[in-house]
Amino acid sequence: MSKLNEILSRKLEQAHIKGSFRQLKHNSSLFDFCSNDYLGLASNQYLEDRSRTILKKLSHIYYGSGGSRLISGHHSFIDELEQLIADTHESEASLVFNSGYNANMSVLSSIPQKGDVILYDELCHASIKDGMRLSFADRYSFQHNDTQELKSKLQKFAQKQCYVVIESVYSMDGDLAPIKTISDLCEQFQAILIVDEAHSTGTFGKDGSGITCDLGLAKHIPIRIHTYGKALGCHGASVVGSNILKNYLINFSRQFIYTTALPLHSYTNIYAAYEYLKDHYKELQQTLNTKQRLFSSNMLHNKDIICQSPIVSIIIGGNEETKTKAKSLQDQGFDVRAILSPTVPLGKERLRVCLHVFNTDESIIQLAKLISQ
Ligand SMILES: Cc1ncc(COP(=O)(O)O)c(C=O)c1O
């Protein structure tokens, strides 16, 4: 065995021992209860046609963008899209990134400076944590949704410039952040609030604008991240906020400057999804809410299960136990995935059920009953 393979095999062996070895698999014949395509837009024929039509009208059609946004990867259409995004999310400006991972890395690594403090919910996504690692600011977590602990940390660091990072819908637990309380605290302590709306984009708010707009808080939250690989069914992400924020990121975000821009068709896909939501967000969100209620009302012995969003988390505990449970559901036709440690904390390994507008009522009832057993 080569030296490299020897080194890598040791780590892989450890993952096997912990039961956390990851493997790629596709279960296309099963009922989808695992994707983030909550509104079914990823396979919406109208969107595909509309995106193609817009693309055909643009004068330059490239298969790829050929360079970064600052070199050859920009196009006037992207300006138009970014204005549409800004308007939808009630902000001055927006900047599209290649993914939500990149957008979070960008914000967290480039904005907080040495001497600043980042306070983040312990359940924040890996992209937020990875972004903070690249920052020279100090960082401290607070317990999930614990506004008292956040307040005492804001008091403790009152002399510093603090940034607070939360998600509007937590990706692994599916519960919501107390955004209003956190936003008020940030205003009280002049901290800057960053809200990752990855899982509420499309699924909440007028035109799918997300939870902060839905709560009327858009003007109070200076930095928001919206992603397009989930309910919008395509790919990419945007950071929304002021024109100054946009210019800052264009100038100082390494994740924006040093990467090839998305191909033009990715931008037309995002545009088509926003356009579609303007006409259809109400019926889609209502259907999704009905499916959520149907699932929770059939979770017979699990009345404490939270169903605040399309993500429902059922804690099993233990990597092996959770994998066994997921495998049993898959064998019965349901594509439910096990989320293992270290992705979630040890002991909190779980089934992560994602509900969609296209899940049939029968399949939802059957799955809820199987899990309840
Ligand atoms: C809360 C949250 N933020 C950011 C991301 C990353 O988004 P993307 O998949 O577009 O890279 C994810 C994806 O899982 C997420 O759940």
The ligand as a Tripos MOL2 file, in Angstrom:
@<TRIPOS>MOLECULE
LIG
   16    16     1     0     0
SMALL
NO_CHARGES

@<TRIPOS>ATOM
      1 C1        -28.2950   26.0440    7.0340 C.3       1 LIG1
      2 C2        -27.5040   25.7970    5.7990 C.ar      1 LIG1
      3 N1        -26.7210   26.7710    5.3350 N.ar      1 LIG1
      4 C3        -25.9870   26.6140    4.2170 C.ar      1 LIG1
      5 C4        -26.0040   25.4330    3.5220 C.ar      1 LIG1
      6 C5        -25.1750   25.2740    2.2940 C.3       1 LIG1
      7 O1        -25.9300   25.5440    1.1570 O.3       1 LIG1
      8 P1        -25.5270   24.9230   -0.2550 P.3       1 LIG1
      9 O2        -26.0770   23.5390   -0.2720 O.co2     1 LIG1
     10 O3        -26.1590   25.8320   -1.2420 O.co2     1 LIG1
     11 O4        -24.0480   24.9420   -0.3310 O.co2     1 LIG1
     12 C6        -26.8130   24.3890    3.9610 C.ar      1 LIG1
     13 C7        -26.8530   23.1220    3.1910 C.2       1 LIG1
     14 O5        -27.0030   22.0670    3.6540 O.2       1 LIG1
     15 C8        -27.5850   24.5650    5.1280 C.ar      1 LIG1
     16 O6        -28.3590   23.5950    5.5980 O.3       1 LIG1
@<TRIPOS>BOND
     1     1     2 1
     2     2     3 ar
     3     2    15 ar
     4     3     4 ar
     5     4     5 ar
     6     5     6 1
     7     5    12 ar
     8     6     7 1
     9     7     8 1
    10     8     9 2
    11     8    10 1
    12     8    11 1
    13    12    13 1
    14    12    15 ar
    15    13    14 2
    16    15    16 1
@<TRIPOS>SUBSTRUCTURE
     1 LIG1         1 GROUP 0 **** ****
